[in-house]
Amino acid sequence: MTLHSTPPVPGPQQAQVAFHRTELSVILSLYGRMVAAGEWRDYGISCLSDMAVFSVFRRSAEHPLYRIEKRPRLRNKQGMYAVVGMDGQILRRGHELKTVLRVLERKMIRAVD
């Protein structure tokens, strides 16, 4: 007698939200300028089922200074992009990534003594 085992049938794959190449290009361009200015030192990317997050760190052992979030479910409401501060406060939300990231570029401009 021979027993046949059938391979497990995978369930429905839950898609992950991720940043597109063009979105990453915009984010990494800002990241490079901030690293050159000495403001940022490390980053992390998380791709979850409902959102993608680009976290920015001053040091890798800290909590993130900022989170750049992409939530496709909010595309038709407030906009799917948001910049969230270290305290969890949403600094800016919108439909266009470049517009939302301007809130971080303003923090790079400082008065020179």
WOCORPE-V23294 format. One record per backbone hydrogen bond with DSSP energy under -1.0 kcal/mol. NH is the residue of the N-H (numbers start at 0). CO is the residue of the C=O. E is the energy in kcal/mol with one decimal. If there is no record, write none. Layout:
nh,co,e
NH,CO,E
NH,CO,E
This chain:
nh,co,e
16,47,-3.0
23,19,-2.6
24,20,-2.0
25,21,-1.7
26,22,-2.3
27,23,-3.2
28,24,-1.7
29,25,-1.7
30,26,-2.6
31,27,-2.6
32,28,-1.7
33,29,-2.3
34,30,-2.4
35,31,-2.3
36,32,-1.5
37,34,-1.4
38,33,-2.4
40,56,-2.6
41,56,-1.8
43,54,-2.0
45,52,-2.8
47,50,-2.7
51,69,-2.0
52,45,-2.8
53,67,-2.5
54,43,-3.2
55,65,-2.7
56,41,-3.0
61,58,-1.6
64,55,-2.9
65,55,-1.0
66,83,-2.2
67,53,-2.7
68,81,-2.9
69,51,-2.5
70,79,-3.1
73,70,-1.9
74,71,-1.8
76,73,-1.2
78,73,-2.3
80,93,-2.1
81,68,-1.8
82,91,-2.6
83,66,-2.8
84,88,-3.0
87,84,-1.7
90,82,-2.7
91,82,-1.3
93,80,-2.3
99,95,-1.9
100,96,-2.3
102,99,-1.1
103,100,-1.5
104,100,-1.4
105,101,-1.9
107,104,-1.0
